[in-house]
Amino acid sequence: MDTYGGAQNPLVSADVTYFATTKGGAVFAAGSIAWSQALPLNGGDNNVATITRNVLKALVTTRNPALAP
């Protein structure tokens, strides 16, 4: 068991999609039923929170985040 009371299982996963649109927008989708519940774990210091923070930062700081250097 891990710290949060569950077991790590290679058969349990989530899909994440991120892409730029031709008109300068971007799409981010997290295909996990537990994505939002994972955000506050370990005080927000976890992989899900880091991915979310990076995507949100890219969305607000560049016109087309997927094409930013």
C-alpha contacts under 8 A as a table, 3 or more apart, distances in Angstrom:
res1	aa1	res2	aa2	distance
1	M	4	Y	7.88
1	M	5	G	5.93
1	M	6	G	5.46
1	M	7	A	4.68
1	M	8	Q	7.40
2	D	5	G	5.69
2	D	6	G	5.70
2	D	7	A	5.82
2	D	8	Q	7.21
3	T	6	G	7.58
8	Q	12	V	7.83
9	N	12	V	5.50
10	P	13	S	7.15
13	S	32	S	7.70
14	A	30	A	7.27
14	A	31	G	5.45
14	A	32	S	4.98
15	D	30	A	6.13
15	D	31	G	4.86
15	D	32	S	6.85
16	V	28	F	7.47
16	V	29	A	5.75
16	V	30	A	4.61
16	V	31	G	5.92
17	T	27	V	7.51
17	T	28	F	5.62
17	T	29	A	5.14
17	T	30	A	6.57
18	Y	26	A	7.18
18	Y	27	V	5.42
18	Y	28	F	4.45
18	Y	29	A	6.56
18	Y	66	A	7.81
19	F	26	A	5.57
19	F	27	V	5.38
19	F	28	F	6.86
19	F	66	A	6.10
20	A	24	G	6.77
20	A	25	G	5.79
20	A	26	A	4.19
20	A	27	V	6.37
20	A	64	N	6.51
20	A	65	P	6.99
20	A	66	A	5.17
20	A	67	L	7.24
21	T	24	G	5.62
21	T	25	G	5.02
21	T	26	A	5.45
21	T	27	V	7.47
22	T	25	G	7.21
24	G	63	R	6.13
24	G	64	N	4.86
25	G	63	R	7.19
25	G	64	N	5.76
25	G	65	P	7.83
26	A	59	L	7.39
26	A	64	N	6.61
26	A	65	P	6.75
26	A	66	A	6.98
28	F	55	V	7.63
30	A	35	W	7.05
31	G	35	W	7.87
32	S	35	W	5.31
33	I	36	S	7.90
34	A	37	Q	5.21
34	A	38	A	6.25
35	W	38	A	5.33
35	W	39	L	6.81
35	W	48	V	6.97
36	S	39	L	5.40
37	Q	40	P	6.84
37	Q	41	L	7.70
38	A	41	L	5.47
38	A	46	N	7.99
38	A	48	V	6.44
38	A	49	A	7.43
39	L	44	G	5.72
39	L	46	N	7.38
39	L	48	V	5.99
39	L	49	A	4.90
40	P	43	G	5.43
40	P	44	G	4.50
40	P	45	D	7.80
40	P	49	A	7.47
41	L	44	G	5.48
41	L	45	D	7.05
41	L	46	N	6.80
42	N	45	D	5.41
42	N	46	N	6.52
44	G	49	A	5.79
45	D	49	A	6.61
45	D	50	T	7.21
46	N	49	A	5.48
46	N	50	T	6.22
47	N	50	T	5.05
47	N	51	I	6.14
48	V	51	I	5.24
48	V	52	T	6.15
49	A	52	T	5.08
49	A	53	R	5.98
50	T	53	R	5.10
50	T	54	N	6.11
51	I	54	N	5.21
51	I	55	V	6.16
52	T	55	V	5.24
52	T	56	L	6.11
53	R	56	L	5.26
53	R	57	K	6.04
54	N	57	K	5.13
54	N	58	A	6.16
55	V	58	A	5.12
55	V	59	L	6.15
56	L	59	L	5.05
56	L	60	V	6.36
57	K	60	V	5.42
57	K	61	T	6.04
58	A	61	T	5.29
58	A	62	T	5.96
58	A	65	P	5.27
59	L	62	T	6.14
59	L	63	R	7.49
59	L	64	N	7.56
59	L	65	P	5.80
60	V	63	R	7.81
61	T	65	P	7.76
62	T	65	P	5.29
62	T	68	A	6.85
64	N	67	L	5.65
64	N	68	A	6.46
65	P	68	A	5.16
